Amino acid sequence: MDISFQTNNVGNALALMLMGMAGIFIVMGIILAVVVLLNMATNDDKPAKTDKSDGDSKAQR
């Protein structure tokens, strides 16, 4: 079996890989933006949580 390495294809392969990586990061950015927008749109402004202890409040008094 004769396997030959042609260096003229390396540049094309790197360009294709760069486009794929950029596409992945762009899609991740879009998903992040959608999640942030949905969190802002559905924010209910809940009151602050009170500090609930696990029943040891008598021991601290």
N, C-alpha and C positions, 0 to 999 in steps of 0.2 A: 504494500500500500504506500503510495507516494503522497506525502503531505507536504505542501509548499506554503511558506509564509510570505504573503505579499504585503509589503509595507504601505502600498498606496491605499489600502483599505482601512488602515488604522485611523486616519483622519476622519473618514466617513463614520466609522464606528464611534469615535469619541464625540462627534457632533450629534449623532443619534442618541447616545447616552446622555449628553447634556440636555437635549430637548426633553427626554423622558424624565430626568431628575427635576428640571424646571417645572414640568407639568405636574409632577407629584406635589411639589411645594406650593404651586398655585392652587391646586385643588384643596390642599390642607388649609391654606389661608382663607379660601372661600368658605369652607366648612366652619372654621373658627369664627369668621365674621357672622355667619348665620346663627351660630350658637350664641354669640354675644348679643346680637340683635334680638333674638328670641328671649334671652334672659332679661334684657332691658324692657321688652314689651310686656312680659308677664310678671314683672316685679310687683309683689303685693305689699311692699313696705311693711313687713311683719314687725311687731314690737320686739324689742330686745329680749332675749331669753333671760330668765332669772336663774341664779346660781342654785341648782338643786344638788344638795348633798346626798350621800347614800345612807342617811340615817344616823350618822355620827354627830349630829348637832348637839345632842344631849351631853356627849362626852367632852365637847369643847366648851361648854358653859361653866 
